[in-house]
Amino acid sequence: MVKNKAGVWGEVFAARYLRDNGCRILTSNYVCRLGELDIVASKGGKIFFVEVKTRNVSTDIRPMEAVDAGKQSRLQAAAKSYMKSLGVDAVTRFDVCEVYLEDDMSLSRINYIENAF
């Protein structure tokens, strides 16, 4: 599985999952000097941030394990920058969407972790 291609497909499947569950995608791949946010979404008037981690279905390592303390800190800083750009000072949540793909890049399953950190 090619890493970049898998990551792109993972974000496509994650966005579809969110839309299917009543969420609105506000932006994706938001980049600032502090980091990058995979997906910014909203539901019920609340804005939240989704880190997408994609792995091959045969992996023994959970994708969530890649979201260590350093990654969490960068995501929180980027989210603060995003919220500031909107003129909003609000508490938000951070979710992780684990996307598992087959070798042909088809979706095997999604494990969605709300309030992951």
URHU-V949493 format. One line per field, one symbol per residue. phi: phi as a letter, one per 30 degrees, with the letter a starting at -180 (. if undefined). psi: psi as a letter, one per 20 degrees, with the letter a starting at -180 (. if undefined). A space follows every 50 residues. Layout:
phi->???
psi->???
//
This chain:
phi->.deddddddeddddddedddciccddabhdbbdclbcdbcbbahiccbcb ccbcbdeddccdeeddcdedddddddddddddddddicbbdbcbcbcdcc cdediddcabcccdhda
psi->ppgggggghghghgggggghkjqpogrqlppriiaqpgpprqpkjpprpo pppprqhiqipphhhimahgggggghghgggghhhikpnqprqpqpoopp qrhjjqpgrpopoqlh.
//
